[in-house]
Amino acid sequence: MVSSSISSLLLTLSFTSSTLGYKLVHNFDSTNWFQSFDWHTEKDPSNGFVDYISLPTAQSLGLAKITNNQVFLGVDNTNVIPQGSRGRKAIWLTSKIEFTRGLLIGDFAHIPSSDCGSWPAFWTTNNGESRTVDVPDPEKVLYGEIDILEYFSDDTNGAMTLHTDTRSHCTFDQKKGPFQTGERAEDFTDCTVGAGCSTTGLADSVGTPFNAQGGGVYAMDWTEKHINIYSWPRNAVPKDITDGQPDVANWGTPVASFDESRGDCDMVENFVAQTIYFDTTFCGDMAGGQGWTDWSTCAATTGVATCEEYVRNNPRAFANAYWLINSVKVYQ
């Protein structure tokens, strides 16, 4: 009887332990998306050739809508942009909520294609104005940014990047290894400089080839010690994610791993409450200038000298520069 009771207790504990884990705390999808994000219309801080528009304007132009229970976020692809305008109309959204550590999982049916001049991103940041973190002096909250899904022009790999406050110290020295499947860019190991510390994504994991595979999932695992980023094409998304019971232990090696044990960075100090961002811009600091002439093949393939000239005069080039989002979920 005692032995049987102990066995039953152990079985119960084992079952309870296996069922404990992350719980869904936020689910942004077609049922609540437009109530869950703020829309920004100010000038692009990354110097893009873009005119960010409000939600009512986006809806009136058909650039923000719900279709087949999915969230569509597009850009103007019908108009040549007049001289003197801010740029091509597009979207910049920030979540109304913040979260501190946990899992952030974005399920995308389509993301902006690999179009010359475009620069889309799915990312999070704290702007030094935390609303929910209890800190003695809000002025000392450090800026921390996590670029989960970001690419520009004809890129099909993308990059996963951390940016930290210039008042802090945050570096990751390793270039590559068994801890991640992506490759750390040699010159991008200091998170405090403008380019941040960055890992190149896998082949065909963003833009046009990502869409050709039916889209897929990007996920961030954020703890007090690490920030790991994963991506999967549609046919390789882990079942636990599809089932709504994410288990990081089943996810394999991350594409990008930023871990305190392999660098010199206090993850708690540098990354406080994060807000979720989506934006699509054009040209700017990444896709314009050298990004047009040297970091992509766009100048050669289009025969156009500058990014702004191309984006201004070729609206139909951006017919596929849209997001089609199944959901964005936060688990803690």
C-alpha positions as CSV (number, residue, x, y, z in Angstrom):
1,M,0.0,0.0,0.0
2,V,2.8,2.4,0.9
3,S,4.7,1.5,-2.2
4,S,1.6,2.0,-4.3
5,S,0.9,5.4,-2.7
6,I,4.5,6.5,-3.3
7,S,4.3,5.4,-6.9
8,S,1.1,7.3,-7.4
9,L,2.5,10.4,-5.8
10,L,5.6,10.2,-8.0
11,L,3.4,9.8,-11.1
12,T,1.3,12.8,-10.1
13,L,4.4,14.9,-9.4
14,S,5.9,13.8,-12.7
15,F,2.7,14.7,-14.6
16,T,2.3,18.0,-12.8
17,S,5.9,18.9,-13.5
18,S,5.6,18.1,-17.2
19,T,2.4,20.2,-17.5
20,L,3.9,23.2,-15.8
21,G,5.5,25.8,-18.1
22,Y,4.7,28.9,-20.0
23,K,1.2,30.2,-20.0
24,L,-0.4,32.4,-22.7
25,V,-0.7,36.0,-21.4
26,H,-1.3,37.9,-24.6
27,N,-2.7,36.8,-28.0
28,F,-2.8,39.4,-30.7
29,D,-4.7,38.2,-33.8
30,S,-7.6,39.2,-36.1
31,T,-10.0,39.5,-33.2
32,N,-8.2,42.3,-31.3
33,W,-5.2,43.5,-33.4
34,F,-6.4,47.0,-34.1
35,Q,-7.3,47.6,-30.4
36,S,-3.9,46.3,-29.2
37,F,-1.5,48.5,-31.1
38,D,-0.8,52.2,-31.4
39,W,-0.1,53.7,-34.8
40,H,2.7,56.2,-35.3
41,T,2.8,59.0,-37.8
42,E,5.9,60.9,-36.9
43,K,9.0,61.2,-39.0
44,D,11.0,57.9,-39.3
45,P,13.9,58.0,-36.9
46,S,15.9,55.8,-39.2
47,N,15.7,58.4,-42.0
48,G,13.5,56.4,-44.2
49,F,11.8,57.6,-47.4
50,V,8.4,56.8,-45.8
51,D,5.2,58.5,-44.7
52,Y,3.9,56.6,-41.7
53,I,0.1,56.8,-41.6
54,S,-2.6,56.5,-38.9
55,L,-4.9,53.5,-38.6
56,P,-8.0,55.3,-40.1
57,T,-5.9,56.4,-43.1
58,A,-4.5,52.9,-43.5
59,Q,-7.9,51.3,-43.3
60,S,-9.4,53.8,-45.8
61,L,-6.6,53.0,-48.3
62,G,-6.9,49.2,-47.8
63,L,-3.5,49.0,-46.2
64,A,-4.8,47.7,-42.8
65,K,-7.6,45.2,-42.7
66,I,-8.7,41.7,-41.6
67,T,-8.9,39.1,-44.3
68,N,-9.6,35.4,-43.8
69,N,-9.0,35.8,-40.1
70,Q,-5.5,37.2,-40.7
71,V,-4.1,40.7,-40.2
72,F,-3.0,42.5,-43.4
73,L,-0.6,45.4,-43.1
74,G,0.5,46.8,-46.4
75,V,2.2,49.8,-48.1
76,D,1.1,52.1,-50.9
77,N,1.8,50.3,-54.1
78,T,-0.2,52.4,-56.6
79,N,1.1,56.0,-56.4
80,V,4.3,57.7,-57.7
81,I,5.4,59.9,-54.9
82,P,5.5,63.6,-55.6
83,Q,8.7,65.6,-55.0
84,G,8.6,67.2,-51.5
85,S,6.7,64.3,-49.9
86,R,7.9,62.4,-46.9
87,G,7.9,59.2,-48.8
88,R,5.8,56.1,-49.6
89,K,2.9,55.5,-47.2
90,A,3.5,52.6,-44.8
91,I,2.9,51.3,-41.3
92,W,4.6,51.7,-37.9
93,L,2.9,50.0,-35.0
94,T,3.7,49.5,-31.3
95,S,1.9,47.3,-28.8
96,K,0.0,48.9,-26.0
97,I,1.4,46.3,-23.6
98,E,4.9,45.7,-22.4
99,F,6.3,42.4,-21.2
100,T,9.4,41.4,-19.3
101,R,10.9,38.0,-20.2
102,G,9.1,35.0,-21.6
103,L,8.4,33.8,-25.1
104,L,7.3,36.0,-28.0
105,I,6.0,34.0,-30.9
106,G,5.0,35.5,-34.3
107,D,3.2,33.3,-36.8
108,F,3.3,34.8,-40.3
109,A,1.5,33.7,-43.4
110,H,3.4,36.3,-45.4
111,I,6.0,39.0,-44.7
112,P,7.2,41.8,-47.0
113,S,9.0,40.3,-50.0
114,S,12.7,40.9,-50.8
115,D,12.0,44.1,-52.7
116,C,14.8,46.6,-53.4
117,G,14.4,49.6,-51.2
118,S,12.2,48.1,-48.6
119,W,13.2,47.6,-44.9
120,P,10.7,45.7,-42.8
121,A,11.1,44.6,-39.2
122,F,9.5,42.8,-36.3
123,W,11.2,43.9,-33.1
124,T,10.9,44.9,-29.5
125,T,12.4,47.8,-27.5
126,N,12.4,49.8,-24.3
127,N,12.8,53.5,-24.9
128,G,13.9,54.4,-21.4
129,E,10.3,55.2,-20.4
130,S,9.2,52.0,-18.7
131,R,5.6,52.1,-17.6
132,T,5.6,48.8,-15.7
133,V,9.1,48.1,-14.3
134,D,9.7,49.2,-10.7
135,V,13.0,51.1,-10.9
136,P,14.3,53.6,-8.4
137,D,15.2,56.2,-11.0
138,P,13.4,55.9,-14.4
139,E,16.0,58.2,-15.9
140,K,18.5,55.4,-15.5
141,V,16.5,52.8,-17.3
142,L,18.8,51.6,-20.1
143,Y,17.7,51.4,-23.8
144,G,17.5,47.9,-25.0
145,E,16.3,46.7,-28.4
146,I,15.8,43.2,-29.8
147,D,15.5,42.9,-33.6
148,I,13.9,39.5,-34.1
149,L,13.1,39.7,-37.8
150,E,14.8,42.3,-39.9
151,Y,16.0,42.5,-43.5
152,F,16.3,45.0,-46.3
153,S,16.1,45.0,-50.1
154,D,17.0,41.7,-51.8
155,D,18.3,40.1,-48.6
156,T,16.9,36.5,-48.0
157,N,18.8,35.7,-44.7
158,G,17.9,38.6,-42.5
159,A,19.6,39.5,-39.2
160,M,18.9,39.1,-35.5
161,T,20.4,42.0,-33.6
162,L,20.6,43.5,-30.1
163,H,21.1,47.2,-29.5
164,T,21.9,48.5,-26.0
165,D,22.4,51.9,-24.4
166,T,25.7,53.7,-24.9
167,R,25.8,54.1,-21.1
168,S,26.1,50.4,-20.7
169,H,28.5,47.6,-21.6
170,C,27.3,44.7,-23.6
171,T,29.4,42.6,-26.0
172,F,29.3,39.0,-27.3
173,D,32.7,37.8,-28.6
174,Q,32.0,34.5,-30.2
175,K,31.7,34.3,-34.0
176,K,30.0,31.0,-34.5
177,G,29.6,27.7,-32.7
178,P,27.3,24.8,-31.7
179,F,25.1,27.1,-29.6
180,Q,23.5,28.8,-32.7
181,T,22.9,27.9,-36.4
182,G,23.3,31.5,-37.6
183,E,26.7,33.1,-37.9
184,R,27.7,36.1,-35.8
185,A,28.9,38.9,-38.0
186,E,32.6,39.5,-37.3
187,D,32.4,43.2,-37.0
188,F,29.1,43.3,-35.0
189,T,29.9,42.1,-31.5
190,D,29.4,45.3,-29.5
191,C,25.7,46.0,-28.8
192,T,26.3,49.6,-27.8
193,V,27.5,50.8,-31.2
194,G,25.0,51.8,-33.9
195,A,25.0,48.5,-35.8
196,G,24.6,46.5,-32.6
197,C,25.7,42.9,-32.1
198,S,24.2,40.8,-34.9
199,T,23.8,37.2,-36.2
200,T,23.0,36.5,-39.8
201,G,19.8,34.4,-40.3
202,L,19.5,31.1,-42.2
203,A,19.2,31.0,-46.0
204,D,15.8,31.7,-47.4
205,S,14.4,32.6,-43.9
206,V,13.0,36.0,-44.8
207,G,11.3,37.8,-47.6
208,T,10.4,36.1,-50.9
209,P,11.6,32.6,-50.2
210,F,10.1,32.6,-46.7
211,N,6.7,33.4,-48.3
212,A,7.2,30.7,-51.0
213,Q,7.4,28.1,-48.2
214,G,4.0,29.2,-46.8
215,G,5.4,31.6,-44.3
216,G,6.4,30.3,-40.9
217,V,7.2,31.3,-37.3
218,Y,9.7,33.4,-35.5
219,A,10.2,33.0,-31.7
220,M,12.2,34.8,-29.0
221,D,13.1,33.0,-25.8
222,W,14.0,35.7,-23.2
223,T,15.3,34.9,-19.7
224,E,17.5,36.6,-17.2
225,K,20.6,35.0,-18.7
226,H,19.9,34.9,-22.5
227,I,18.0,36.0,-25.5
228,N,17.6,33.2,-28.1
229,I,15.9,33.6,-31.4
230,Y,14.4,30.8,-33.6
231,S,12.8,30.6,-37.0
232,W,11.1,27.8,-38.9
233,P,9.4,27.6,-42.3
234,R,5.8,26.5,-42.2
235,N,6.5,22.7,-42.6
236,A,9.0,22.7,-39.7
237,V,7.1,24.6,-37.0
238,P,7.3,22.6,-33.8
239,K,4.1,20.9,-32.8
240,D,4.2,22.3,-29.3
241,I,3.9,25.8,-30.8
242,T,1.1,24.8,-33.1
243,D,-0.7,23.2,-30.2
244,G,-0.3,26.4,-28.1
245,Q,1.9,24.6,-25.5
246,P,5.4,25.9,-26.3
247,D,8.3,23.9,-24.9
248,V,11.7,25.4,-25.7
249,A,13.4,22.1,-24.9
250,N,11.9,20.8,-28.2
251,W,13.0,23.6,-30.4
252,G,16.6,22.6,-31.0
253,T,19.5,25.0,-31.5
254,P,18.5,28.7,-31.9
255,V,19.4,30.6,-35.0
256,A,20.8,33.4,-32.7
257,S,21.9,33.0,-29.1
258,F,23.0,35.9,-27.0
259,D,24.0,34.4,-23.6
260,E,25.8,36.0,-20.7
261,S,28.0,33.0,-20.5
262,R,29.5,33.8,-23.9
263,G,29.9,37.5,-23.6
264,D,30.1,40.5,-21.2
265,C,26.6,41.7,-20.8
266,D,24.2,42.0,-17.9
267,M,20.9,40.9,-19.6
268,V,18.7,42.1,-16.7
269,E,20.2,45.6,-16.6
270,N,20.2,46.0,-20.4
271,F,16.8,44.5,-21.3
272,V,13.9,45.7,-19.2
273,A,10.2,45.8,-20.2
274,Q,9.8,45.5,-24.0
275,T,7.2,46.9,-26.4
276,I,6.4,45.0,-29.6
277,Y,7.0,46.9,-32.9
278,F,6.1,46.3,-36.5
279,D,7.2,48.6,-39.3
280,T,7.9,48.8,-43.0
281,T,10.1,51.6,-44.1
282,F,12.1,52.4,-47.3
283,C,15.7,53.4,-48.0
284,G,17.0,55.1,-44.8
285,D,20.1,54.2,-42.8
286,M,20.0,50.5,-43.9
287,A,18.5,50.2,-47.4
288,G,19.5,53.6,-48.7
289,G,23.0,55.0,-49.4
290,Q,25.6,52.2,-49.2
291,G,22.7,49.7,-48.6
292,W,21.6,50.5,-52.1
293,T,25.0,50.6,-53.9
294,D,27.2,48.3,-51.9
295,W,25.3,46.1,-49.4
296,S,22.8,44.8,-52.0
297,T,22.6,44.3,-55.8
298,C,19.8,46.8,-56.1
299,A,21.7,49.6,-57.9
300,A,22.9,47.1,-60.5
301,T,19.7,45.1,-61.0
302,T,17.4,48.1,-61.2
303,G,19.7,50.5,-63.1
304,V,18.6,53.3,-60.8
305,A,21.2,55.4,-59.0
306,T,19.5,55.9,-55.7
307,C,17.1,54.1,-53.4
308,E,14.8,57.1,-53.1
309,E,14.5,57.5,-56.9
310,Y,13.5,53.9,-57.3
311,V,11.0,53.8,-54.4
312,R,9.5,57.1,-55.6
313,N,8.8,56.0,-59.1
314,N,8.0,52.3,-58.9
315,P,4.9,51.7,-56.8
316,R,4.1,48.3,-58.3
317,A,7.5,47.0,-57.1
318,F,5.9,47.0,-53.6
319,A,2.7,45.1,-54.3
320,N,4.1,42.2,-52.1
321,A,5.6,44.4,-49.4
322,Y,2.9,43.4,-46.9
323,W,2.5,41.5,-43.6
324,L,-0.2,38.8,-43.3
325,I,-0.2,37.8,-39.6
326,N,-1.9,34.8,-38.1
327,S,-1.0,35.8,-34.5
328,V,1.6,37.2,-32.2
329,K,1.7,35.6,-28.7
330,V,3.4,36.3,-25.4
331,Y,3.9,33.4,-23.0
332,Q,5.3,33.8,-19.5
